[in-house]
Amino acid sequence: MATRATYQIESGFSSVTFYIHHDGYFEGAALYFRNALDFMRVSERSFLPCFLWANERAELTAGHEAHGDTEYRYDLKKRIDGWVVTAHKRQSYDSDVFEIEWSGNLADFVNKFNPKEAA
């Protein structure tokens, strides 16, 4: 499904925004985040490059505003106690207003919207 979203990741002094044309709803975003977290575990690299490397469709972009047709915006910030995600959803297709739909720990977001299947 073509549910467009941007993902802005802030870590220390770095801030990078990615655009992904598909699956920007919460379940799809949680899968993208899980992919990055899983890649972090095996590569021992930081979250920001892992998000790009683990998600084939991710493209670097200038910022949230660079894509006027997105339906979701995700802000990820590195805190001392872990990553925090704030998910914004466009109010309606004819509006430029985004409302916060979720804010909290990244692991909680991933586990709620993309729980791992039992093996």
All heavy atoms as an XYZ file, in Angstrom:
980
protein
N       0.853     -1.176      0.000
C       0.000      0.000      0.000
C       0.896      1.236      0.000
O       1.901      1.286      0.686
C      -0.901     -0.019      1.237
C      -1.751      1.222      1.362
S      -2.680      1.268      2.902
C      -4.194      0.559      2.335
N       0.540      2.261     -0.749
C       1.341      3.476     -0.859
C       0.961      4.473      0.235
O       0.365      5.503     -0.020
C       1.174      4.094     -2.239
N       1.311      4.139      1.455
C       1.100      5.046      2.568
C       2.444      5.679      2.873
O       3.314      5.064      3.477
C       0.563      4.289      3.802
O      -0.609      3.574      3.416
C       0.228      5.231      4.930
N       2.634      6.899      2.422
C       3.926      7.572      2.480
C       4.210      8.132      3.877
O       3.311      8.613      4.540
C       3.975      8.681      1.428
C       3.910      8.107      0.007
C       3.511      9.147     -1.017
N       2.164      9.654     -0.866
C       1.048      9.005     -1.223
N       1.131      7.807     -1.750
N      -0.134      9.552     -1.067
N       5.508      8.074      4.252
C       5.905      8.589      5.566
C       7.351      9.058      5.536
O       8.144      8.617      4.699
C       5.740      7.509      6.629
N       7.659      9.947      6.464
C       9.037     10.365      6.685
C       9.431      9.986      8.104
O       8.590      9.934      9.009
C       9.219     11.883      6.469
O       8.235     12.599      7.204
C       9.126     12.239      4.992
N      10.716      9.721      8.268
C      11.273      9.247      9.532
C      12.480     10.118      9.852
O      13.508     10.021      9.191
C      11.714      7.784      9.397
C      10.605      6.881      8.931
C      10.272      6.791      7.573
C       9.879      6.120      9.837
C       9.238      5.971      7.145
C       8.850      5.296      9.410
C       8.531      5.233      8.059
O       7.515      4.430      7.637
N      12.348     10.973     10.849
C      13.452     11.851     11.232
C      14.112     11.273     12.478
O      13.459     11.069     13.501
C      12.958     13.261     11.497
C      14.088     14.250     11.669
C      13.554     15.666     11.645
O      12.991     16.115     12.630
N      13.717     16.333     10.510
N      15.413     11.008     12.358
C      16.158     10.364     13.433
C      17.206     11.339     13.952
O      18.058     11.795     13.196
C      16.819      9.064     12.924
C      15.750      8.112     12.380
C      17.624      8.408     14.044
C      16.297      6.915     11.628
N      17.117     11.652     15.245
C      18.069     12.553     15.899
C      18.882     11.746     16.900
O      18.329     11.101     17.771
C      17.350     13.674     16.628
C      16.644     14.635     15.706
C      15.982     15.782     16.455
O      16.473     16.155     17.548
O      14.972     16.279     15.944
N      20.192     11.815     16.726
C      21.085     11.082     17.606
C      22.295     11.962     17.891
O      23.095     12.216     16.999
C      21.529      9.776     16.942
O      22.465      9.104     17.737
N      22.384     12.438     19.110
C      23.484     13.340     19.441
C      23.379     14.624     18.642
O      22.385     15.321     18.709
N      24.396     14.903     17.846
C      24.411     16.121     17.041
C      23.898     15.885     15.621
O      23.861     16.806     14.819
C      25.827     16.702     16.978
C      26.329     17.118     18.319
C      27.300     16.385     18.979
C      25.811     18.249     18.944
C      27.757     16.770     20.226
C      26.255     18.634     20.189
C      27.234     17.896     20.832
N      23.527     14.659     15.297
C      23.079     14.319     13.948
C      21.560     14.250     13.864
O      20.903     13.779     14.789
C      23.638     12.952     13.526
O      25.029     12.959     13.532
N      21.041     14.701     12.753
C      19.610     14.576     12.468
C      19.468     14.287     10.982
O      19.967     15.039     10.146
C      18.871     15.863     12.824
O      17.514     15.734     12.488
N      18.830     13.176     10.671
C      18.660     12.753      9.287
C      17.204     12.349      9.095
O      16.587     11.768      9.986
C      19.592     11.566      8.948
C      19.345     11.046      7.556
C      21.044     11.956      9.112
N      16.669     12.668      7.918
C      15.295     12.295      7.604
C      15.292     11.346      6.408
O      15.980     11.576      5.418
C      14.436     13.534      7.287
O      14.548     14.453      8.384
C      12.971     13.153      7.099
N      14.493     10.293      6.533
C      14.311      9.325      5.469
C      12.866      9.376      4.990
O      11.958      9.680      5.760
C      14.609      7.904      5.963
C      16.020      7.717      6.437
C      16.312      7.722      7.786
C      17.051      7.537      5.535
C      17.602      7.555      8.243
C      18.351      7.366      5.971
C      18.629      7.371      7.329
N      12.667      9.043      3.730
C      11.338      8.952      3.133
C      11.163      7.526      2.658
O      12.075      6.946      2.058
C      11.234      9.912      1.949
C      10.002      9.725      1.096
C       8.773     10.202      1.511
C      10.082      9.082     -0.135
C       7.643     10.040      0.721
C       8.959      8.919     -0.935
C       7.744      9.393     -0.502
O       6.626      9.237     -1.279
N      10.002      6.956      2.940
C       9.644      5.639      2.407
C       8.240      5.749      1.837
O       7.305      6.179      2.513
C       9.721      4.522      3.472
C      11.135      4.458      4.068
C       9.333      3.175      2.847
C      11.316      3.400      5.142
N       8.103      5.366      0.589
C       6.848      5.554     -0.154
C       5.737      4.600      0.288
O       4.562      4.917      0.130
C       7.127      5.375     -1.652
C       5.965      5.706     -2.523
N       5.603      7.006     -2.814
C       5.072      4.917     -3.154
C       4.540      6.999     -3.600
N       4.191      5.747     -3.823
N       6.087      3.444      0.831
C       5.085      2.424      1.161
C       5.050      2.109      2.657
O       6.041      2.235      3.357
C       5.383      1.118      0.414
C       5.325      1.262     -1.066
N       4.150      1.394     -1.758
C       6.301      1.325     -1.992
C       4.403      1.508     -3.041
N       5.712      1.471     -3.216
N       3.893      1.652      3.105
C       3.716      1.076      4.445
C       4.082      2.028      5.587
O       4.680      1.622      6.575
C       4.510     -0.224      4.583
C       4.098     -1.262      3.554
O       2.923     -1.253      3.144
O       4.947     -2.078      3.158
N       3.670      3.277      5.499
C       3.993      4.258      6.518
C       3.077      4.238      7.725
O       3.334      4.934      8.707
N       2.002      3.449      7.683
C       1.101      3.317      8.829
C       1.874      2.674      9.985
O       3.007      2.211      9.804
C      -0.136      2.499      8.445
C       0.219      1.214      7.727
C       0.489      0.056      8.443
C       0.318      1.175      6.336
C       0.857     -1.109      7.801
C       0.683      0.015      5.680
C       0.955     -1.123      6.412
O       1.338     -2.271      5.779
N       1.300      2.629     11.168
C       2.029      2.198     12.361
C       2.635      0.793     12.230
O       3.776      0.570     12.615
C       1.137      2.240     13.599
C       0.825      3.633     14.078
C      -0.011      3.811     15.159
C       1.355      4.761     13.482
C      -0.303      5.085     15.633
C       1.075      6.036     13.936
C       0.239      6.194     15.019
N       1.880     -0.148     11.706
C       2.389     -1.522     11.600
C       3.591     -1.594     10.647
O       4.560     -2.313     10.914
C       1.282     -2.475     11.138
C       0.180     -2.665     12.153
C      -0.871     -1.547     12.161
O      -0.784     -0.606     11.330
O      -1.788     -1.614     12.994
N       3.526     -0.856      9.546
C       4.642     -0.839      8.607
C       5.852     -0.137      9.193
O       6.992     -0.604      9.055
N       5.636      0.997      9.852
C       6.740      1.723     10.478
C       7.391      0.866     11.562
O       8.623      0.840     11.684
C       6.238      3.038     11.066
N       6.582      0.155     12.329
C       7.132     -0.710     13.379
C       8.016     -1.796     12.780
O       9.048     -2.157     13.355
C       6.007     -1.318     14.211
N       7.645     -2.302     11.610
C       8.486     -3.289     10.928
C       9.808     -2.651     10.501
O      10.878     -3.239     10.679
C       7.772     -3.878      9.719
C       8.609     -4.848      8.877
C       9.056     -6.057      9.703
C       7.840     -5.275      7.646
N       9.763     -1.437      9.963
C      11.002     -0.749      9.577
C      11.894     -0.535     10.798
O      13.106     -0.727     10.735
C      10.705      0.595      8.913
C       9.991      0.485      7.585
C       8.965      1.360      7.255
C      10.341     -0.481      6.649
C       8.304      1.280      6.040
C       9.684     -0.567      5.430
C       8.671      0.315      5.125
O       8.030      0.233      3.920
N      11.295     -0.144     11.918
C      12.072      0.053     13.140
C      12.649     -1.271     13.633
O      13.794     -1.341     14.064
C      11.218      0.692     14.238
C      10.709      2.067     13.913
C       9.467      2.479     14.357
C      11.459      2.961     13.155
C       8.990      3.756     14.070
C      10.994      4.233     12.864
C       9.749      4.631     13.321
N      11.846     -2.337     13.588
C      12.327     -3.666     14.010
C      13.501     -4.092     13.130
O      14.497     -4.618     13.615
C      11.212     -4.702     13.967
C      11.698     -6.084     14.444
C      10.607     -7.131     14.446
N       9.538     -6.842     15.371
C       9.609     -6.975     16.697
N      10.733     -7.357     17.261
N       8.572     -6.720     17.455
N      13.384     -3.867     11.815
C      14.480     -4.213     10.907
C      15.773     -3.523     11.340
O      16.840     -4.142     11.350
C      14.152     -3.802      9.467
C      13.058     -4.632      8.852
O      12.706     -5.697      9.341
N      12.492     -4.140      7.766
N      15.675     -2.232     11.668
C      16.856     -1.472     12.088
C      17.411     -2.005     13.407
O      18.624     -2.177     13.559
C      16.514      0.002     12.210
N      16.532     -2.280     14.363
C      16.976     -2.793     15.657
C      17.636     -4.165     15.516
O      18.679     -4.437     16.131
C      15.797     -2.865     16.632
C      15.231     -1.518     17.065
C      13.886     -1.704     17.777
C      16.215     -0.760     17.948
N      17.054     -5.025     14.684
C      17.644     -6.348     14.445
C      19.015     -6.220     13.788
O      19.957     -6.932     14.143
C      16.718     -7.209     13.584
C      15.484     -7.676     14.324
O      15.433     -7.566     15.573
O      14.542     -8.154     13.649
N      19.133     -5.310     12.829
C      20.411     -5.105     12.149
C      21.455     -4.532     13.112
O      22.637     -4.868     13.037
C      20.232     -4.192     10.929
C      21.418     -4.206     10.009
C      21.709     -5.319      9.239
C      22.245     -3.106      9.913
C      22.811     -5.339      8.398
C      23.350     -3.105      9.078
C      23.638     -4.229      8.314
N      21.014     -3.691     14.036
C      21.923     -3.153     15.062
C      22.548     -4.276     15.879
O      23.742     -4.240     16.188
C      21.170     -2.230     16.029
C      21.008     -0.820     15.582
S      20.082      0.159     16.796
C      21.127      0.061     18.231
N      21.732     -5.248     16.222
C      22.224     -6.346     17.066
C      23.307     -7.159     16.367
O      24.267     -7.581     17.006
C      21.061     -7.255     17.468
C      20.170     -6.631     18.504
C      19.077     -7.580     18.990
N      18.082     -6.817     19.694
C      16.965     -6.343     19.147
N      16.683     -6.584     17.882
N      16.105     -5.644     19.857
N      23.171     -7.392     15.081
C      24.155     -8.212     14.372
C      25.343     -7.400     13.865
O      26.431     -7.928     13.720
C      23.522     -9.020     13.215
C      22.477     -9.984     13.742
C      22.950     -8.128     12.149
N      25.150     -6.124     13.608
C      26.229     -5.308     13.047
C      26.992     -4.508     14.105
O      28.093     -4.038     13.844
C      25.677     -4.332     12.011
O      24.910     -3.320     12.646
N      26.373     -4.329     15.274
C      26.929     -3.508     16.347
C      27.171     -2.067     15.896
O      28.084     -1.398     16.352
C      28.203     -4.145     16.904
C      27.936     -5.501     17.518
C      29.165     -6.134     18.125
O      30.202     -5.452     18.263
O      29.089     -7.318     18.452
N      26.334     -1.580     15.002
C      26.398     -0.191     14.544
C      25.242      0.583     15.163
O      24.330      0.009     15.730
C      26.344     -0.130     13.022
C      27.548     -0.798     12.393
C      27.586     -0.570     10.922
N      28.706     -1.238     10.329
C      29.828     -0.649      9.967
N      29.976      0.642     10.148
N      30.800     -1.326      9.427
N      25.251      1.892     14.990
C      24.213      2.723     15.585
C      22.913      2.656     14.786
O      22.883      2.226     13.626
C      24.697      4.171     15.714
O      24.941      4.716     14.447
N      21.845      3.115     15.415
C      20.506      2.998     14.841
C      20.362      3.721     13.495
O      19.767      3.191     12.566
C      19.464      3.528     15.833
C      18.053      3.351     15.361
C      17.394      2.152     15.533
C      17.377      4.392     14.742
C      16.092      1.973     15.095
C      16.078      4.233     14.299
C      15.432      3.019     14.479
N      20.894      4.934     13.405
C      20.671      5.745     12.214
C      21.129      5.052     10.931
O      20.326      4.882     10.015
C      21.345      7.113     12.384
C      20.896      8.201     11.435
C      21.028      9.557     12.107
C      21.680      8.174     10.168
N      22.384      4.611     10.800
C      22.755      3.905      9.562
C      22.045      2.568      9.418
O      21.742      2.141      8.297
C      24.267      3.728      9.670
C      24.592      3.881     11.098
C      23.536      4.785     11.681
N      21.735      1.920     10.527
C      21.039      0.633     10.446
C      19.643      0.796      9.860
O      19.165     -0.076      9.131
C      20.978     -0.040     11.809
S      22.588     -0.703     12.307
N      18.980      1.919     10.157
C      17.655      2.152      9.577
C      17.754      2.191      8.053
O      16.961      1.572      7.350
C      17.045      3.450     10.108
C      15.636      3.668      9.646
C      14.579      3.130     10.353
C      15.357      4.382      8.487
C      13.265      3.300      9.926
C      14.059      4.564      8.050
C      13.009      4.024      8.770
N      18.753      2.891      7.536
C      18.937      2.985      6.082
C      19.325      1.642      5.489
O      18.739      1.199      4.502
C      19.984      4.048      5.753
C      20.326      4.219      4.276
C      19.100      4.663      3.478
C      21.463      5.210      4.102
N      20.288      0.984      6.081
C      20.789     -0.276      5.524
C      19.778     -1.405      5.620
O      19.731     -2.280      4.760
C      22.075     -0.690      6.216
C      23.213      0.266      6.010
C      23.390      1.121      4.956
C      24.307      0.492      6.876
N      24.529      1.857      5.117
C      25.120      1.491      6.293
C      24.683     -0.046      8.104
C      26.285      1.941      6.888
C      25.847      0.410      8.688
C      26.635      1.382      8.075
N      18.962     -1.416      6.661
C      18.026     -2.521      6.872
C      16.714     -2.346      6.110
O      15.928     -3.289      6.013
C      17.730     -2.672      8.365
N      16.483     -1.156      5.572
C      15.217     -0.887      4.884
C      15.509     -0.415      3.461
O      15.810      0.755      3.230
C      14.411      0.151      5.674
C      13.992     -0.397      7.016
O      13.238     -1.354      7.097
N      14.506      0.185      8.078
N      15.405     -1.337      2.557
C      15.762     -1.130      1.157
C      15.069      0.073      0.520
O      15.642      0.750     -0.322
C      15.392     -2.415      0.404
C      15.653     -2.430     -1.050
C      15.263     -3.769     -1.642
O      15.691     -4.808     -1.115
O      14.522     -3.758     -2.633
N      13.856      0.367      0.927
C      13.084      1.456      0.319
C      13.385      2.833      0.914
O      12.881      3.843      0.429
C      11.592      1.186      0.468
C      11.135     -0.056     -0.246
C       9.666     -0.275      0.014
N       9.197     -1.489     -0.596
C       8.051     -2.042     -0.326
N       7.247     -1.489      0.566
N       7.684     -3.145     -0.923
N      14.172      2.889      1.979
C      14.452      4.170      2.646
C      15.350      5.045      1.770
O      16.365      4.591      1.259
C      15.109      3.929      3.999
N      14.942      6.306      1.616
C      15.706      7.281      0.847
C      15.988      8.484      1.726
O      15.108      8.936      2.459
C      14.895      7.776     -0.356
C      14.359      6.722     -1.265
C      13.367      7.314     -2.284
O      13.337      8.555     -2.471
O      12.630      6.524     -2.865
N      17.192      9.034      1.641
C      17.491     10.276      2.346
C      16.673     11.404      1.742
O      16.461     11.445      0.526
C      18.976     10.611      2.227
C      19.913      9.738      3.047
C      21.358      9.987      2.633
C      19.736     10.003      4.519
N      16.206     12.312      2.587
C      15.437     13.458      2.115
C      15.777     14.671      2.973
O      16.410     14.535      4.021
C      13.921     13.162      2.126
O      13.236     14.190      1.433
C      13.377     13.008      3.526
N      15.370     15.833      2.531
C      15.735     17.084      3.208
C      15.023     17.289      4.544
O      15.511     18.023      5.396
C      15.449     18.274      2.292
N      13.884     16.670      4.751
C      13.135     16.840      5.996
C      11.693     16.433      5.805
O      11.283     16.048      4.710
N      10.913     16.518      6.874
C       9.498     16.156      6.790
C       8.777     16.960      5.706
O       7.955     16.421      4.964
C       8.794     16.409      8.125
C       9.127     15.434      9.206
N       9.074     14.070      9.057
C       9.494     15.651     10.499
C       9.393     13.480     10.186
N       9.660     14.418     11.085
N       9.090     18.241      5.619
C       8.376     19.137      4.710
C       8.733     18.912      3.243
O       8.042     19.412      2.355
C       8.648     20.596      5.083
C       8.123     20.988      6.447
C       9.000     20.493      7.594
O      10.200     20.189      7.383
O       8.477     20.387      8.712
N       9.787     18.161      2.964
C      10.219     17.929      1.575
C       9.216     17.091      0.784
O       9.221     17.114     -0.443
C      11.590     17.261      1.547
N       8.363     16.377      1.480
C       7.353     15.535      0.831
C       5.973     15.972      1.315
O       5.554     15.629      2.416
C       7.605     14.061      1.146
C       8.875     13.554      0.566
N       8.952     13.051     -0.706
C      10.130     13.533      1.058
C      10.193     12.715     -0.970
N      10.935     13.006      0.090
N       5.279     16.724      0.493
C       3.981     17.269      0.875
C       2.852     16.270      0.854
O       1.741     16.574      1.277
N       3.110     15.048      0.373
C       2.042     14.059      0.247
C       2.107     12.951      1.291
O       1.432     11.942      1.162
C       2.075     13.445     -1.153
C       3.364     12.682     -1.439
O       4.342     12.829     -0.666
O       3.402     11.941     -2.433
N       2.920     13.131      2.330
C       3.021     12.072      3.329
C       1.801     12.057      4.247
O       1.163     13.084      4.472
C       4.293     12.230      4.186
O       4.279     13.514      4.796
C       5.544     12.040      3.362
N       1.508     10.880      4.743
C       0.390     10.713      5.667
C       0.859     10.580      7.118
O       0.087     10.834      8.037
C      -0.421      9.492      5.251
C      -1.056      9.693      3.875
C      -1.485      8.392      3.238
O      -2.454      7.797      3.746
O      -0.846      7.987      2.259
N       2.119     10.178      7.297
C       2.677      9.999      8.630
C       4.064     10.627      8.696
O       4.794     10.643      7.709
C       2.813      8.510      8.985
C       1.497      7.813      9.170
C       0.853      7.202      8.096
C       0.894      7.748     10.419
C      -0.359      6.562      8.258
C      -0.322      7.110     10.596
C      -0.940      6.517      9.512
O      -2.137      5.888      9.680
N       4.399     11.108      9.899
C       5.737     11.604     10.202
C       6.159     10.980     11.516
O       5.391     10.980     12.480
C       5.754     13.121     10.351
C       5.476     13.859      9.068
C       5.452     15.352      9.311
N       5.290     16.067      8.045
C       5.150     17.379      7.958
N       5.141     18.122      9.057
N       5.019     17.946      6.779
N       7.369     10.457     11.531
C       7.903      9.850     12.743
C       9.161     10.598     13.161
O      10.041     10.843     12.335
C       8.242      8.370     12.501
C       7.029      7.543     12.158
C       6.657      7.340     10.831
C       6.234      6.993     13.157
C       5.526      6.601     10.508
C       5.105      6.251     12.848
C       4.758      6.062     11.516
O       3.637      5.334     11.199
N       9.219     10.963     14.434
C      10.403     11.591     15.003
C      10.988     10.637     16.031
O      10.289     10.216     16.961
C      10.046     12.911     15.701
C       9.603     13.974     14.721
O      10.279     14.147     13.691
O       8.589     14.641     14.982
N      12.261     10.292     15.850
C      12.957      9.431     16.796
C      14.085     10.227     17.423
O      14.857     10.866     16.706
C      13.526      8.196     16.092
C      12.469      7.186     15.692
C      12.046      7.408     14.275
C      12.997      5.804     15.896
N      14.160     10.171     18.745
C      15.201     10.901     19.461
C      15.896      9.961     20.436
O      15.238      9.205     21.159
C      14.612     12.082     20.220
C      14.057     13.125     19.282
C      13.582     14.346     20.004
C      13.025     15.319     18.962
N      12.616     16.560     19.490
N      17.199     10.033     20.433
C      18.005      9.233     21.352
C      18.032      9.918     22.709
O      18.386     11.084     22.821
C      19.423      9.093     20.797
C      20.358      8.333     21.668
C      20.086      6.865     21.602
C      21.227      6.136     22.312
N      20.947      4.792     22.574
N      17.609      9.200     23.731
C      17.633      9.673     25.104
C      18.605      8.795     25.891
O      18.993      7.725     25.423
C      16.242      9.589     25.742
C      15.162     10.335     25.002
C      15.269     11.812     25.275
N      14.088     12.481     24.747
C      14.130     13.612     24.094
N      15.263     14.206     23.875
N      13.020     14.163     23.638
N      18.928      9.209     27.074
C      19.831      8.428     27.909
C      19.278      7.026     28.154
O      20.013      6.042     28.146
C      20.094      9.145     29.251
C      20.890     10.420     28.987
C      20.831      8.242     30.229
C      21.048     11.321     30.193
N      17.960      6.933     28.336
C      17.323      5.650     28.649
C      16.794      4.924     27.423
O      16.048      3.958     27.546
C      16.210      5.854     29.673
C      15.136      6.815     29.188
O      15.393      7.561     28.217
O      14.051      6.834     29.786
N      17.152      5.353     26.219
C      16.731      4.657     25.003
C      16.097      5.593     23.987
O      16.101      6.814     24.144
N      15.560      5.005     22.962
C      14.942      5.761     21.873
C      13.483      6.070     22.182
O      12.750      5.227     22.704
C      15.001      4.959     20.575
C      16.367      4.928     19.998
C      17.322      3.955     20.179
C      16.954      5.902     19.144
N      18.451      4.283     19.496
C      18.264      5.470     18.849
C      16.508      7.109     18.606
C      19.114      6.193     18.021
C      17.359      7.827     17.778
C      18.645      7.369     17.496
N      13.072      7.285     21.824
C      11.683      7.714     21.955
C      11.164      8.004     20.548
O      11.855      8.632     19.744
C      11.580      8.979     22.836
C      10.171      9.528     22.839
C      12.048      8.675     24.244
N       9.962      7.531     20.265
C       9.346      7.798     18.961
C       8.071      8.608     19.181
O       7.297      8.348     20.098
C       9.045      6.500     18.185
C       8.069      5.603     18.918
C       8.525      6.800     16.795
N       7.898      9.613     18.337
C       6.650     10.368     18.296
C       6.103     10.216     16.889
O       6.787     10.536     15.912
C       6.878     11.858     18.628
O       7.509     11.946     19.903
C       5.562     12.618     18.657
N       4.891      9.681     16.801
C       4.252      9.424     15.508
C       3.159     10.456     15.280
O       2.285     10.637     16.120
C       3.666      8.021     15.493
N       3.238     11.114     14.144
C       2.262     12.129     13.760
C       1.487     11.621     12.541
O       2.071     11.066     11.616
C       2.964     13.434     13.348
C       3.910     13.957     14.368
N       3.575     14.960     15.242
C       5.191     13.623     14.657
C       4.609     15.224     16.012
N       5.600     14.427     15.679
N       0.194     11.859     12.550
C      -0.664     11.474     11.426
C      -1.328     12.723     10.864
O      -1.798     13.572     11.620
C      -1.729     10.475     11.871
C      -2.583      9.973     10.730
C      -3.586      8.950     11.197
C      -4.400      8.476     10.002
N      -5.532      7.679     10.412
N      -1.361     12.803      9.526
C      -2.024     13.936      8.877
C      -3.500     13.911      9.242
O      -4.159     12.874      9.194
C      -1.855     13.862      7.359
C      -2.437     15.069      6.623
C      -2.307     14.917      5.107
N      -0.940     14.882      4.660
C      -0.207     15.945      4.347
N      -0.732     17.147      4.462
N       1.027     15.803      3.924
N      -4.029     15.065      9.595
C      -5.415     15.175     10.037
C      -6.384     14.726      8.943
O      -7.334     14.004      9.201
C      -5.691     16.618     10.437
C      -6.888     16.821     11.283
C      -6.960     18.251     11.781
O      -6.664     19.188     11.039
N      -7.342     18.416     13.027
N      -6.153     15.170      7.705
C      -6.960     14.764      6.564
C      -6.165     15.050      5.297
O      -5.162     15.762      5.331
C      -8.299     15.515      6.531
O      -8.081     16.887      6.289
N      -6.605     14.510      4.188
C      -5.862     14.670      2.933
C      -5.792     16.116      2.467
O      -4.861     16.488      1.761
C      -6.478     13.802      1.834
C      -6.172     12.348      2.027
C      -7.150     11.462      2.458
C      -4.898     11.860      1.802
C      -6.860     10.124      2.648
C      -4.595     10.524      1.983
C      -5.580      9.665      2.404
O      -5.292      8.356      2.605
N      -6.744     16.932      2.844
C      -6.746     18.333      2.402
C      -6.199     19.272      3.480
O      -6.416     20.471      3.441
C      -8.148     18.761      1.974
C      -9.173     18.644      3.090
O      -8.877     17.996      4.106
O     -10.262     19.199      2.930
N      -5.435     18.713      4.424
C      -4.886     19.504      5.524
C      -3.374     19.321      5.604
O      -2.846     18.267      5.248
C      -5.521     19.059      6.844
O      -4.895     19.683      7.931
N      -2.694     20.340      6.080
C      -1.261     20.236      6.346
C      -0.990     20.052      7.832
O       0.149     20.136      8.274
C      -0.534     21.493      5.851
C      -0.458     21.555      4.347
O      -0.473     20.485      3.704
O      -0.380     22.674      3.805
N      -2.031     19.778      8.597
C      -1.909     19.631     10.045
C      -1.667     18.162     10.391
O      -2.406     17.280      9.957
C      -3.179     20.144     10.757
C      -3.102     19.896     12.251
C      -3.394     21.618     10.452
N      -0.614     17.929     11.191
C      -0.304     16.591     11.683
C      -0.560     16.566     13.185
O      -0.157     17.479     13.898
C       1.166     16.240     11.407
C       1.439     15.880      9.978
C       1.587     16.868      9.015
C       1.550     14.556      9.593
C       1.836     16.546      7.700
C       1.804     14.218      8.280
C       1.949     15.221      7.327
N      -1.210     15.525     13.650
C      -1.506     15.375     15.071
C      -0.715     14.212     15.648
O      -0.504     13.203     14.969
C      -3.002     15.128     15.282
C      -3.852     16.304     14.859
C      -5.341     16.047     15.039
O      -5.748     14.881     15.226
O      -6.096     17.031     14.996
N      -0.305     14.330     16.891
C       0.417     13.244     17.552
C      -0.558     12.100     17.835
O      -1.590     12.292     18.458
C       1.079     13.728     18.852
C       2.162     14.754     18.537
C       1.661     12.537     19.631
C       2.792     15.379     19.770
N      -0.204     10.924     17.343
C      -1.015      9.722     17.555
C      -0.338      8.754     18.534
O      -0.981      7.873     19.063
C      -1.253      9.009     16.220
C      -2.079      9.802     15.225
C      -3.561      9.730     15.520
O      -4.056      8.655     15.900
O      -4.240     10.762     15.362
N       0.971      8.898     18.702
C       1.719      8.030     19.614
C       2.966      8.775     20.058
O       3.612      9.453     19.262
C       2.128      6.740     18.910
C       3.106      5.918     19.702
C       4.457      6.076     19.761
C       2.813      4.826     20.567
N       5.018      5.155     20.603
C       4.026      4.371     21.110
C       1.632      4.195     20.935
C       4.085      3.311     22.004
C       1.702      3.136     21.813
C       2.914      2.701     22.342
N       3.329      8.608     21.298
C       4.595      9.122     21.794
C       5.040      8.221     22.928
O       4.276      7.968     23.861
C       4.459     10.567     22.283
O       5.721     11.090     22.619
N       6.242      7.696     22.816
C       6.748      6.820     23.852
C       7.981      6.070     23.410
O       8.581      6.352     22.375
N       8.334      5.086     24.195
C       9.514      4.261     23.978
C       9.416      3.511     22.639
O       8.379      2.956     22.311
C       9.627      3.281     25.151
C      10.824      2.403     25.054
O      10.821      1.433     24.309
N      11.846      2.743     25.812
N      10.515      3.492     21.897
C      10.542      2.819     20.595
C      10.233      1.329     20.723
O       9.469      0.782     19.929
C      11.893      3.031     19.915
C      12.081      2.324     18.572
C      11.062      2.808     17.544
C      13.501      2.529     18.062
N      10.806      0.676     21.721
C      10.554     -0.755     21.898
C       9.071     -1.027     22.141
O       8.515     -1.997     21.615
C      11.401     -1.308     23.038
N       8.413     -0.170     22.908
C       6.976     -0.340     23.150
C       6.188     -0.188     21.853
O       5.239     -0.934     21.601
C       6.476      0.685     24.174
C       7.027      0.443     25.569
O       7.494     -0.688     25.849
O       6.997      1.393     26.379
N       6.572      0.788     21.022
C       5.907      1.000     19.740
C       6.053     -0.239     18.859
O       5.074     -0.750     18.300
C       6.509      2.225     19.032
C       5.870      2.553     17.718
C       4.752      3.376     17.657
C       6.386      2.056     16.531
C       4.167      3.677     16.439
C       5.810      2.357     15.304
C       4.689      3.169     15.266
N       7.285     -0.736     18.748
C       7.547     -1.910     17.904
C       6.780     -3.118     18.416
O       6.133     -3.835     17.643
C       9.059     -2.200     17.826
C       9.330     -3.544     17.175
C       9.771     -1.081     17.075
N       6.820     -3.361     19.715
C       6.145     -4.538     20.276
C       4.629     -4.446     20.165
O       3.954     -5.471     20.031
C       6.562     -4.754     21.723
C       8.000     -5.225     21.827
O       8.492     -5.936     20.947
N       8.676     -4.814     22.865
N       4.085     -3.244     20.200
C       2.630     -3.088     20.072
C       2.167     -3.265     18.629
O       1.184     -3.944     18.353
C       2.191     -1.720     20.585
C       0.701     -1.496     20.420
C       0.220     -0.224     21.053
C      -1.285     -0.128     20.854
N      -1.893      0.832     21.727
N       2.870     -2.657     17.690
C       2.393     -2.620     16.309
C       3.030     -3.660     15.393
O       2.565     -3.856     14.279
C       2.569     -1.226     15.733
C       1.732     -0.198     16.430
C       2.299      0.729     17.285
C       0.350     -0.178     16.263
C       1.519      1.674     17.951
C      -0.439      0.752     16.922
C       0.159      1.668     17.766
N       4.107     -4.312     15.832
C       4.727     -5.368     15.036
C       5.297     -6.432     15.962
O       6.511     -6.629     16.004
C       5.816     -4.792     14.121
C       6.342     -5.822     13.147
O       7.315     -6.504     13.449
N       5.683     -5.968     12.029
N       4.426     -7.100     16.715
C       4.941     -8.132     17.625
C       5.555     -9.278     16.825
O       5.091     -9.612     15.734
C       3.692     -8.585     18.397
C       2.544     -8.195     17.527
C       2.980     -7.006     16.732
N       6.618     -9.842     17.353
C       7.278    -10.972     16.682
C       6.369    -12.177     16.702
O       5.702    -12.454     17.691
C       8.600    -11.300     17.356
C       9.717    -10.437     16.885
C      11.039    -11.076     17.270
C      12.138    -10.336     16.527
N      13.446    -10.842     16.864
N       6.390    -12.887     15.604
C       5.634    -14.149     15.521
C       6.324    -15.206     16.382
O       7.535    -15.239     16.480
C       5.598    -14.631     14.060
C       4.897    -13.680     13.113
C       3.390    -13.717     13.272
O       2.843    -14.784     13.577
O       2.770    -12.653     13.102
N       5.532    -16.060     16.990
C       6.106    -17.162     17.756
C       6.793    -18.123     16.791
O       6.269    -18.437     15.726
C       5.005    -17.881     18.535
N       7.955    -18.589     17.152
C       8.732    -19.483     16.284
C       8.268    -20.911     16.413
O       7.671    -21.322     17.324
C      10.203    -19.383     16.617
